[in-house]
Amino acid sequence: MSQASPLRDVARSERSERTYGGVSAAERTAVRRARFIEAGIAVFGGPGFRSATVRGVCNAAGLTDRYFYESFDSLEALLTAVYGELMARLRTRMDEAARQVAAGCDGLAPAQVLERHVMAGYEVWFDLVRDPAFARIVLAEVLGVSPAVDALYEAGMQQFAELNSAAVAAALPSGQLSAERQQLVGRALIGAAVQVARLWMSSGWRESRDEVVRTCVLVTLGTLRALVAEAQAGAPR
């Protein structure tokens, strides 16, 4: 049996790294990876992660398993990338909404600013949750897969909890909320938004988007009023 030639291996490696049609090997790999992420959104958001196969994802992407393993070592690795992509889209849209709100808040009272910010944020959240694939992946499919995926989910929830609690803290006098209370408030508010989203999804999106958005806004504004009343009463913070 002939032995593999080191020169042949070098030539094969060089061919794989060449630029074709003005597109480098790295760019082609990135394009294939993006196709697999989109396929993962379709498969994990449809049949679901637990019934997914590498072959099924490859079929959805229109690529072979050779290219799958070029970017991912397992379906769990793809799920992690899919979840990261969906959360990045959420962050991008929330950041844009926040900038638009901030541009029109001059002269408004802190409570009014908070209401506009949370209204815009919840509109983005529920607009995305209205997409069945997004909702299924973010609210269900990532849960209980592995400790690593659970940690990723927890980090995502903590990030958005901090955004919520920071908005509330900004509407209060400086220093009114302790760091511990602010963290608890943030998790309570994000918990409400997630549970409302799960109920909305399980109902087949029966209520209007405006109704579920307004419900979460009321929870946030009610929290603000309770914190203000608590401070005025001299209760521990």
C-alpha positions in Angstrom: 0.0 0.0 0.0 1.4 3.4 -1.0 2.1 5.9 1.7 0.5 9.4 1.6 3.0 11.9 0.2 3.8 14.9 2.5 4.1 16.9 -0.7 0.7 15.8 -1.8 -0.7 16.8 1.6 0.9 20.2 1.3 -0.5 20.7 -2.2 -4.0 19.7 -1.1 -3.8 22.1 1.8 -2.6 24.9 -0.5 -5.5 24.2 -2.9 -8.0 24.4 0.0 -6.7 27.8 1.0 -6.7 29.3 -2.5 -9.0 32.2 -3.5 -11.6 31.2 -6.0 -13.7 33.8 -7.8 -12.3 36.5 -5.5 -13.5 34.6 -2.4 -10.9 33.3 0.1 -11.0 30.0 1.8 -11.8 31.7 5.1 -14.7 33.6 3.6 -16.1 30.4 2.0 -15.9 28.7 5.4 -17.7 31.6 7.0 -20.4 31.5 4.4 -20.9 27.8 5.0 -21.0 28.3 8.7 -23.7 30.9 8.4 -25.7 28.6 6.2 -25.5 25.9 8.9 -26.7 28.4 11.5 -29.7 29.4 9.4 -30.4 25.7 8.9 -30.1 25.1 12.6 -32.6 27.9 13.3 -35.0 26.1 10.9 -34.5 22.6 12.3 -34.2 23.4 16.0 -37.1 25.9 15.7 -39.2 23.3 13.8 -38.8 19.6 14.6 -36.6 20.6 17.6 -33.1 20.0 18.8 -33.7 16.7 20.4 -35.0 15.1 17.2 -32.4 16.8 15.0 -29.6 14.9 13.2 -26.5 16.1 11.5 -27.8 14.7 8.2 -31.1 16.7 8.6 -29.2 19.9 9.3 -26.9 19.2 6.3 -30.0 18.7 4.1 -31.5 21.9 5.3 -28.2 23.8 4.6 -27.7 22.1 1.3 -24.2 21.0 2.3 -22.4 17.8 3.2 -21.5 16.6 6.7 -17.8 17.2 5.8 -18.6 20.9 5.9 -20.7 20.6 9.0 -17.7 19.2 10.9 -15.5 22.0 9.4 -17.3 24.4 11.7 -19.0 22.4 14.4 -18.0 19.3 16.3 -21.5 18.4 17.4 -25.2 19.4 17.2 -24.8 20.9 20.6 -22.1 23.2 19.3 -24.4 24.3 16.5 -27.2 24.9 19.0 -24.8 27.1 21.0 -24.0 29.1 17.8 -27.7 29.3 16.9 -28.7 30.6 20.3 -25.8 33.1 20.2 -26.9 34.4 16.8 -30.6 34.8 17.9 -29.5 36.7 21.1 -27.2 38.9 19.1 -30.1 39.8 16.8 -32.2 40.6 19.9 -29.4 42.8 21.3 -28.9 44.6 18.0 -32.6 45.5 17.7 -32.9 46.5 21.4 -29.8 48.7 21.1 -31.3 50.4 18.0 -34.7 50.9 19.8 -33.0 52.4 22.8 -31.1 54.9 20.7 -34.3 56.0 18.9 -36.1 56.4 22.3 -33.2 58.3 23.8 -33.2 60.8 20.9 -36.8 61.8 21.8 -36.7 62.0 25.6 -35.5 65.5 26.3 -37.5 67.2 28.9 -39.4 64.1 30.0 -39.7 63.0 33.6 -37.7 59.9 34.6 -40.8 57.7 34.9 -41.9 58.8 31.4 -38.4 58.0 30.0 -38.6 54.6 31.7 -42.0 53.9 30.2 -40.8 54.7 26.7 -37.6 52.6 27.0 -39.4 49.5 28.4 -42.2 49.8 25.9 -39.6 49.9 23.0 -37.7 47.0 24.5 -40.7 44.8 25.0 -42.0 45.6 21.5 -38.7 44.2 20.2 -38.8 41.1 22.4 -42.3 40.2 21.5 -41.8 40.9 17.8 -39.1 38.3 17.8 -41.0 35.9 20.1 -43.8 36.1 17.5 -41.5 34.1 15.2 -42.1 30.4 16.1 -38.5 29.4 15.4 -37.1 32.1 17.6 -39.6 31.4 20.4 -39.1 27.7 20.4 -35.3 27.9 20.5 -34.9 30.7 23.0 -37.7 29.7 25.3 -37.6 25.9 25.1 -35.0 24.1 23.1 -31.9 25.4 24.9 -33.2 24.3 28.3 -31.8 21.2 29.9 -29.4 20.2 27.1 -26.2 20.3 29.1 -24.6 22.3 31.8 -22.7 24.3 29.2 -25.8 25.3 27.3 -27.6 26.0 30.6 -24.7 28.3 31.6 -25.0 30.1 28.2 -28.8 30.6 28.7 -28.2 31.9 32.3 -25.6 34.4 31.0 -28.1 35.6 28.4 -30.9 36.0 30.9 -28.5 37.8 33.3 -27.5 40.3 30.6 -31.0 41.3 29.9 -31.9 41.4 33.5 -29.2 43.9 34.0 -30.6 46.0 31.2 -34.0 46.0 32.8 -32.8 46.8 36.3 -30.5 49.6 35.0 -33.5 51.2 33.3 -35.4 51.1 36.6 -32.5 52.4 38.6 -32.0 55.3 36.2 -35.6 56.4 37.0 -34.9 56.5 40.7 -32.7 58.9 42.8 -29.1 57.9 42.6 -28.1 55.2 45.1 -31.7 54.3 46.0 -31.2 50.7 44.9 -28.5 48.5 46.5 -26.6 46.3 44.1 -28.3 43.3 45.6 -31.8 44.7 45.2 -31.1 45.9 41.7 -30.0 42.3 40.7 -33.2 40.8 42.2 -35.4 43.4 40.5 -33.8 42.7 37.2 -34.3 39.0 37.5 -37.9 39.4 38.5 -38.6 41.6 35.5 -36.9 39.4 33.0 -38.7 36.4 34.6 -42.0 38.1 34.0 -41.2 38.8 30.3 -40.0 35.2 29.7 -43.1 33.7 31.4 -45.5 35.9 29.5 -43.7 35.0 26.3 -43.9 31.3 27.1 -47.6 31.6 27.8 -48.1 33.6 24.6 -46.3 31.0 22.6 -48.2 28.1 24.1 -51.5 29.8 23.4 -50.6 30.1 19.7 -50.0 33.8 20.1 -53.7 34.3 20.9 -53.4 37.8 22.5 -52.3 40.7 20.5 -48.7 41.8 20.6 -49.7 45.1 22.1 -51.5 43.4 24.9 -48.5 41.3 26.0 -46.2 44.3 25.6 -48.5 46.5 27.8 -48.7 43.8 30.4 -45.0 43.7 30.9 -44.8 47.5 30.8 -47.3 47.6 33.6 -45.2 45.2 35.7 -42.2 47.4 35.3 -44.0 50.6 36.1 -45.7 49.0 39.0 -42.2 47.9 40.3 -41.0 51.5 39.9 -43.9 52.9 41.9 -43.4 50.3 44.6 -39.8 51.2 44.9 -40.5 54.9 45.1 -43.2 54.3 47.8 -40.8 52.1 49.7 -38.1 54.8 49.7 -40.6 57.4 50.8 -41.6 55.2 53.7 -38.0 54.7 54.7 -38.1 51.0 54.2 -34.8 49.0 53.7 -33.6 49.1 50.1 
